């Protein structure tokens, strides 16, 4: 069975740049363009939800120049998406999850406009984790629960305070670049997700790599503790 929801840790953009002697901006642009390809592959296969980790809370500690390059490129791409009919034509709902307050306001304003523009689309869901950290998400959920005055926490009411409220848990997590860890990506939501780690750097990922990961997922028996 094809997974309904796939989460992706698109690792290896900077290493890709060093490998091919590219500027930081060029390397990141390859990475963003790869997301567009993966989005198309996902729709072709019948996947309904894609969640991609774009920028972590730990990435905030990177140097000023790198963050400036990344945010400027992301703002440019987001403006292009907002001003095109691509999302409307494909009925793609976009959500941006994380501590968006960590991002430049000029960028968050555009991301919010994209969310508003697509909030009623239902054919495909794209979630971009940006300014995201798994521990931070859980801490933020706890603080929201305290603020709401809830005295008894259950799995179901805790879930409602996560960034991903209303989004089903991912069936499959894919990480590129040969690293074998989740690094804090959706820790609450991935307790029963299947994990597949691929060797290619993110911009090098091929359709064959992606299809093979889906085929690997389909061979696994998911018992959910039963």
CORDA-V408928 format. One record per backbone hydrogen bond with DSSP energy under -1.0 kcal/mol. NH is the residue of the N-H (numbers start at 1). CO is the residue of the C=O. Records with the same first field share a line. If there is no record, write none. Layout:
# CORDA-V408928
NH=CO / CO
This chain:
# CORDA-V408928
6=49
7=172
8=51
9=174
11=9
16=12
17=13
18=14
19=15
20=16
22=17
27=23
28=24
29=25
30=26
31=27
32=28
33=29
34=30
35=31
36=32
37=33
38=34
39=35
40=36
41=37
42=38
43=39
44=40
45=41
46=42
47=42
48=4
49=4
50=125
51=6
52=127
53=8
54=129
55=129
57=132
61=58
62=59
67=63
68=64
69=65
70=66
71=67
72=68
73=69
74=70
75=71
76=72
77=73
78=74
79=75
80=76
81=77
82=78
83=79
84=81
89=85
90=86
92=87
93=124
95=126
97=128
99=131
100=98
102=99
103=100
107=104
108=104
109=105
111=107
112=108
113=109
114=110
115=111
116=112
117=113
118=114
121=118
124=91
125=48
126=93
127=50
128=95
129=52
130=97
131=55
132=55
137=133
138=134
139=135
140=136
141=137
142=138
143=139
144=140
145=141
146=142
147=143
148=144
149=146
150=145
158=154
159=155
161=158
162=159
165=162
167=164
171=5
172=5
173=194
174=7
175=196
176=9
177=200
178=198
185=182
190=186
193=190
194=171
196=173
198=175
202=11
204=201
205=202
210=206
211=207
212=208
213=209
214=210
215=211
216=212
217=213
218=214
220=217
226=223
